[in-house]
Amino acid sequence: MSQAVSHLYRFGEFTVDVNQKVLTQNGGNLSVTPKVFETLLVLVENAGRVVDKETLMGRVWPDTFVDEANLTFNITQLRKALGDNARNPEFVETVSRRGYRFIAPVEEGTETLATAQPTAPPVSKSHSKVWLGILGVLLLTVAVGGGWWLRNRKAKTVQPTAGKVMLAVLPFENLTGDSSQDYFSDGLTEEMITRLGNLDPQHLGVIARTSVMQYKNSHAPFDQITRELGVQYVLEGSVRRDSDRVRVTAQLIQTKDQIHLWSREYDHEVNRLLSLQDEIAQEVADEIQVTIGNTQKLAETARKSSLTPQAYEAYDLYLKGEYFFNKRNGVSLGQAIGYFQRATEKDPNSARAFAGLADSYSLIGGYTGRPVTEFMPKAREAALHAVALDDTLAEAHTALALVVQNYDWDWQRAEKEFQRAIDLDPNYATAHHWYAEHLTWRGRFDEAFRESERARQLDPLSLIIAADNGAILYYSRQYDRAIAQFLAVREKDPNFSRTGLIRSAYAQKGLFTYSVKEVKDWQRAWGEQAWNCSELAYFYGVSGDETQAEKALQTLLKLNKRQPVDPGAIFMAYLGRGKKDQALTYLEQAYAQHSNTLTTLKVEPRFDPLRDDPRFQEIEHRVGLE
């Protein structure tokens, strides 16, 4: 019998047979798709080195147009096969914004084999069960082209908005040596984004704060940053603040050849900060105009006089409020509320401080689990006051839109407020983002996708915009694409909470085991919370596991006795159990308490069993979503 030499890679208890295209664990074959095997092969061939995404995709899908989400999905399935963990990897490490690295020691060798094919050892049961469930998702995901957020390898840059010059303001460096002053340098960055974005929104687009702040303290190469953001110009600089003076350096760079078009140093009294920001913004705009040969002069900023000591103190408090608001967790939102309140007390005419206060009140309930009735009246009051103070402020109208949508269910007024905000500031990514969500709740998915794409162009690295695009895919019943999108976001942040909606997408495909695992993983990280118990009751119920469903339901009811929980959570638990009468009773209570559950009535697939029930239709009518 003739002999053949097989090329092998070994790591731990695994062996990669290059010739046979087989992955084994302790001698037993593991069932992996050819594309997953090819992904692994590229990584082990380059063990210890970073393999960028384009190289991987070029090897795995040569001469084929695919989205990066397919690569993300392959990596996820490879980790499952190896029993690896993205958070604490043993084998495959994610290198942020670059690619992947195989970090386990790899031994390369050969083995002489008979050419006759030996009988294959039995497939590992534990892995075969996993792959039977996931195979359908993988095949369909590859077929539909995967997620939207991450760029494909043939389109290497984010495409700018048509007809616009795109600019990014990179985080100003804090040179004080005091990290407690980060709020000030971050605030200057955000203010420059706002100033430049308001100059001429029809011709000059400015990347939003969320995306550029990812490069704070980053050593990413300049060409990588500009490629990821899709901009033609970059403004960067530093700031140093003493007790009564502020020193700012700024420079404008053209990205195509990295030429420094303009550079300035400023040294002003600290109470002249606002006029200094306008001065920088106008000089940048003038230089861009000269460079592109635009005959239409970009709008000039309104020069502001020096601030009084009290007004400057209010502005400083506002910057601190924005700093903590952008951290987006329950504790930081509480801190933001405190700073915004103090800012409004120091300067009762600060519309932006009132808008920030409204947004903080609107979001804090969702991050803390406390009743929305505790916060939303305060959010309404602050938003209305912001609009009254400055009807031309996009942030004020966006804040008001969120209140009247989520609490009043006044859909027509909410849409008008979103549209007004976008008319005032087309570069305000949050307005496009939240308007896309609004359109989703109303079932207008084509429009929602368009607004979501506009938000992405303005804030290309925003995880919440990317995750909410996955939500639109889920609510429009494109479950495979939604799963791929959520997994793509998790490659950037495995703990990003909005991706938890993936469990519902799994359930709609009948992959209840994955749905339950998602909830239990969340429980291990965050404890036994009401919505976790609700989700377990629902997924166990629809999967037919009555014992576990009842156990989760009773745990939820006990939590409710200890401290009242959102009635929407109990409604969902009973719905999964198939107990419609009890479910609708709690849906009525959710309506009475203005639960956020009600905003999804029109589009949530899980509510389908109730759609023919007159009681459900009546509630849907009262919410304005029939």
N, C-alpha and C positions, 0 to 999 in steps of 0.2 A: 504494500500500500504506500503511495507517494506521500511525501511529507511537505508541509507548508509552514512558513514562519508567520506567526501572528504578532503584530505590534501592540503592546499593552501599556496602559498607565494605571498605577495602583495608588490609592490613597485610603488610609484607614482600612475598613472592611470592604471597600468597593474596588472593582476592576473595570476599566474601560478597554474593550477589545476593538481596536480601530478597524481591523479587517472584517470582522464579523458584524460590526456595528451593534454591539451588545454591551449593556451595563449589567454587572452582576454584583450581588452583595453576599459575601460568604459563600460563593459558588452558585447561588441561585439567581436566575435571570430576573431583572426588574423590567416591568412593562413601561417603556417610555416611547413617546412618538419619535419619528426620525428627526424632526426639527429640534426637539428637546435634546436628543442625543448630540446633534451637531453643535448646539449651543454649548453643551458640556465639553465637547471635544475641543472647541476653540479655547475655552477657559483653561482646561488642564494643559493644553499645549503651551500656554502662556502663564503658567502658574507663578504667582508672586508678582506679576506685572498687571497694570491696569489695561484692560481692553476696552477701547471706547466703543460706544454704541454703534457708530457707523461701520466700524470694522466687523463687529459681530453680525450686524444685519447683512453686510456684504457677503460674509461667509455662509450664513444660514439661508438667506434668500437671494442668491446671486441673480442679477438682472431681473429682479422682480420688485414691483412697487408695493410696499407694505407700510403700515403705520408702526411707529415705535411701540405702540401698545401690544403688538404681537410679541415683540421681544420681551416686554415686561411680563406678559402671560407665560411665556416659555420659562423665564427665570423663576417665576412663582411655582410652576409645576416641577421644575428641576429641584427646587428646595423641598417641595413635598416629597419627592421620590427619595431624596437624600436624608430626609428628616431634619432639614436645616431650618434655621430661624433667622429672618431678616434683621431682627433687633439685636440678636447676639449670635452672629454667624459663625459656624465652624468651617464652612466650605466656601460659600459664595458671598463676597462682601460687595455692597453697593458703594460706589465712589460718587458722591454727590455731583451732579451736573456733568459727569464725565463718562462713566460706564461701570464695569464690574471687574473684580479681581478674585481669582481663586487663591485662597489663603492657606489651605491645608498643604502639608508636605506631599509631594508627588514623586513616585519612583517610576522611571521609564524603563521598559525592557522588552524582551521578545520571548516567545514560547513556540516550540516546534510542535505542530499538530498534524494528525493524519487528515488527509483531504476529505475522507468520508465524514459526513456530518454525524457527530455523536448525538445520542438522545439528550435533549435539553432537560436540566433539572426542573423540578416543579417551581412554578411562580410563587413567590412569597404571598401568603394570603392577605396579610395586612396591607401590602402595597396594591394588590390586585383589587381589593375593595375600594381603595381610594381612587384608583384610576378608572374603574367602571363608572363611578359617579361623575368624574370630572371630564372624561373623554368627550362627551357630547358638547360640553361647554367649550372645550379647546377647539374642536373641529368647527363649530359654528362661529366662534370668535375669529378664527383665522379667515373664514369665508367672508364675514362681513367687514373685515378690515380693521377691527379693533377700535381703540379709543380715539378721542378727538384731541385731547389736550396736548399730548406730546407730538412733536413734529416727526414727519417721515424723513428717511435718510436722503431722499432726493431733493427735498425742500429744506435746505440746511438752515435757513433763517426764517424768523417770523415775518410774514409778509405785511408791510405797512399798509395803513388805511389808504385807499386810493385817493390821490390828489393831495396828500398831506406829507409834509416833512415831519419826521419823527425824531424826538429828542428824549434822552434819558438824563435825569439829574441823579448822579450817584451820591450815596450817603456822604455828607460832609464829615470830615474827620475831626474828632474832638481832640484838640491839642492841649487842653488844660491839664491833662494827667489825672483828672478826677472823673471817675466813671459816673458819679452822680450828676454830672453835667451832660450826660448823653442825651437827655431829654431836649437840651437846648440845641445841640448840633442836629439831632433828628428833626426837631421842630423847624430849624432853618431849611433842612432838606425838603420837608413837606411844604413849607411856605413857598419855596422857589418853584416847586412843582405846580402849586396853585397859581402863583403869579404868571408863570410862563404859559400855563394851560389856558389862562383867561385872556391872553393877549390877542390871539386870532385863532379860535378853535376850528375854523373852516380850513385853515392852511397849515397850522402848526399843532401837531399832536404830541402830547407829553406822557410818557409811561408813568403809570400810577405807583404810589408809594410801596404797595405790597411787594411788587416785583423788584424794585431797585433796592429795597432794604435787605434783600437776600444776599447782597454783595457787601454788606457792612462787615468790616474787618476781614474781607475775603482777599485771597491772593490769586483769584482767578485771572487768567490771561485776558488782556484787553479785547483781543479779537473774539474770544469765547463769550465775553459779556455782550458785546455788540451783536454777535450772531444770535445769541439767545433772546435778546430784546428786540432785534430787528429795527435798529435805529440808524440814522445818518449822522447824528451829532450826540456828543456826550458833554455834560457840564459836570465838573468835579472840583472839589476844593476842600478847605479846612476852616475851622473857626476856633478862636481862642477868646474867652470872655473873662475879663477881670471885674472888679467891683463896679466900675462905672464906664468901662469902655469895651468895645467888641472889635476884634480884628478878624477880617475874613479875606482869604485868598480864593480866587476862582479862575478856572480856565476852561475854555471851550475847545473841544477837539472834534475834528472831522474824521469820521470812522473809516472811510474808504482808504485813506492814506496816513491816518493818525497824525495829521498836521495840527499843530496848536494854532488855532486861528486868532485867539484872543486870550489875554491873561491880565488880571488886575489884582491889586491889593487894596484893601479898604481898612481904615482905622477911624471909627466913629464913636461918639458917645452912645452908650447902650440904649438910651431912650429914643435914639434915631434909627432903631433897627428896622422898623417898617419902611421908612423911606429908603434905607440902604437896600433892602430886598427889592424894592421897585427899581432902584437904580441898576442893580445887577441884571434884573430881568430885562429891562429895556435895552441895555448894552448887548446882551446876548441876542435878543431879537434883531437888533440892528445889524449885528455881524452876520447872522444867518441870512438876513435879507440881502446883504451885499454878496455873500458867497453864492447864493442860488440865483442872483440876478433878478429877483422879484421886483417888478416895478410898482406893485401895490404895497405901500408901507404898512407893516404890521402895526396894529393898534398900539397907541402909547398908554402906558399905565398912568393912573391918576396919582400924582405925587402926594404923599401924605406928610403932614407936618410932624414935628417932634411930639412924642407922647408925653403927657403929664406923668409924674411919678406914679400916681394912682392907676392911670390907664396902662402904663408899662407893667405894673405889678399884676394887673388883671390878665394882660397878654401872656406874661410868664406863667401864670397859673393855667391858662388855656393850653399852652404848649405841654405842660405836665399832664393835663387831662388827656390830651391826644396821645401822649406817650403810653399811658396806662390803658387807654381804650384799645389801642392797636395790639396789645398783648392778648386780648380776647380770652379771658377766663373769668370765673366768678369773682375771685379776689381782686383782680386788676380792674374790673368794671366798677366794683364798689369804690376803689380808689379814684378812678376817673370821675365818678359822680361827685365825689368830695371836692376834687379840684375844679371841675366845671361849676359847681355851685358857688365856690369861693370866687371864681372868676366873674360870675354874674353879679355877685354882691359888690365886688370892687368896681365893675363897669356894667351897670344895668343896660347899656346900649349895645353890648357885644352879642350880635346875632349868632355868630359862629359858636360862642360858648353855650348859648341856649340850644343850638342845633346839636352840639356834642352831648349835652345833657340829655336831650330827647333820645338820641341814638343809644346812649348807655342804658337808660331806663327801658327802652324797647327790647334790648338784647339780654339784660341781666337775668330775667326770669328763666330763659331757656338754658342759661349756663349754670344756674343754681338750683333749678327744680322748684323754686318758690312760685306761688300763684301769680299769674300775670295781672290779676286784678289789683295786686299790691303796687305795681309799677306803671301800668299803662295809662292811668289817669294823669300821673305826673309826666309821662312822656308826651301826652297830648298837650298839656299845658305849656311845656317847654317848647314844643314844635310850633304851636300857634304863636307863641311870643316871638320866636325866631323869625317867622314869616312876617309878623307885624313890624318888627324892627327893620328887616331888610328883605323886601319882596324879590330882590334880584339875586339872592343867595341860593345856589343850587342845593347845597347841603340842607338848608331849611326845608325846602319843598320835598326833598327825598325823605327827610325825617318824618314829615307830616304824612307823606304817602304810606310809610310803613305802619304808622299808628292807625290810620283810617282803614287800611287793608286788614291788618291782623286783629284789631280789636273791634272796629265798627262794622267790618265786612261791607264797607261802602266802596264797591269795586270801581264804579264810574269815577268817583272823586279821586280815588287812589291813582287810577290811570292818568287822570288829568295832571295830578301833582308830579308823577314820574315824568310825564312828557314835558311839563313846564321846567323841571330840573334839567332835563337833557337839552332843551332849547337854550337854557341859560348857560350851561357848561357841557358841551358835547364831549369833553375830555374827562368827565367825572365817571370813572369806571363803576363805582358803586351804584350810581343811578341806573346804568345799563344792566348791571348784574341783578339788582333787586327788581327791576322792571321785567327782566326775563323770568324771574320766579313768579311774579304777578301773572304774566301771560300763561305760565304753566298751570297755575291753579285754575285758570279759566279755560283750559283745554286748547289754547291757541299755540300749538307746539311749533309750527313753522316760524311764527313770529318770535317765539321764545328762543329758538335756536339762533335766529339772526341777532337778537339782542345779546345773547350769551357770547357769540362770536365777537361782537363789538367790544364787549367787556374784556374778552381775552386779548384782543389786539392792544388795548390800552394798558392791560395788566397781565402780560403773558405768562408770568411765573406764579400767579396767585393760585394757591391750592383750593381756596374756597370757591373761586369761580370755576375751576376745573371740576371739583367735586359736585357742584351744583349742576354742571353740565351733565354729569352722570345721573343726577336726580331727574333731569328732564328726560333723559333716555329711558329711565325706569318708568316714569309716569306715562310716557308715550308708548310703553310696552315693548321697548327694544331691549330686552333683558340681557342678551349676550353682549351687546355693545356697552350697556351700563356696567356690567361686571368688569369688562376689560378696562373701562374708564376708571372705576374705583381702584382697581389693582394698580393702574398707572400712577394714581395719586399716592397710593401707599408706598410705591417705590421711593417717593420723595419724603414721605412722613408716614411710617407704619402705624402711628397712633392717631392719625387725623380723624377726628370723631365723625365728620359728615359722611365718611366712607362706610359707616355702619349700615347705611341703607342697602349695602350689598346683600345683607342677609335676606331682605325682602325679595330682591331679584333672584337669589338662589331658590327661595320658596316658590316663586312663580314658575320655576323650571322643575319643581318637584325634588330639589336637592335639599331636603329638610335637614339631613345630617349636617350639612355645611352651615345652614342657618342657625341651628342649635349651637354648634361649635363657636360660631361668631359671638353669640350672646354670652356663652360661658367664658370665652376669652376676655370679653369686656367686663364680666363680673369679677374675674380674678384681678383685673387691673383696678377696678373702681368700686368694688363692693356690691352688696345686694341693694340695688336701687329699684324704685318702683317700675320704671320703664323696662328694666331688664327682666323682672318677673313677668310683666305683661307680655313681652316678646316671647319668653319661654312658653308661657301658657298658650299663646297663639300658635307658635310653630309646632309644639307637641300636639296641640289639638287638631290642626289641619293634617298632621301626619298620621293621626289615628292612635297616638300613645295617650290614652285617656288617663292613665294613672299619673304620669308625669305632668300632664296638663293640669289636672286637678290639684296636684301638689303645688305647682307654681301659682295657680290662682289663689289658693288659700294663703300662701305666703304674702301675696299682693294684698289681700283683704286684711291681713293682720297689720301690714304696714300702714294701711289706710286708717285703721283704728288708732294706731299709735300717733300718726300725724297725717292729716288729709292729703291725699295725692291727687294729681290731675285725673278727673273722671274719664278723660279720654283713654288713659292707660287701662282702666278697668273695663271700659267698653271694648277695647281691642282684645283683652283676655277672654271675655265672654264670647266675642265673635269667633275666635279660634275654636272655642268649645262647641260652636254651633248652637248656642243658646241665644236666639235672636231677641226674645222678649227682654231678658236681662240686659243684653247688649244695648238695645234701644233705650232702655231706662237710663242707663249711664250716658248714652249719647245726648239725651235731653239735659242731663246735669252738665255735661261738657258744654252744651250750648249756653246754658245759664251762666257758666263761669268763663265764657269766651275762650275756651281752650283752643290752642293752636291746631289741634286735630281737625277742627272744622274747616280750615282753609283748604284741606286736601280732599274734601268730600267728592268733588266732581271727577277727580282723576286717579285716586288711590285704587289700584287693582284689588286690594284686599276687601274693599267694600262691595264688590260685585254681587255677593249673595244677598245683599240688602236692597239692591236698586229697584226691585219690583215691589217693595213693601211701601204702602202709602205713608207709613209713619216716617220712614227714611226720606221719602220724597218731600214730605212737609217740612222737615228740618232743612233739607237742601234748599227748598224754596225760601225759607226764612233767612238763610245765610246768603241768598242771592246767587246761588250757583246751580240752579236747576237747568 
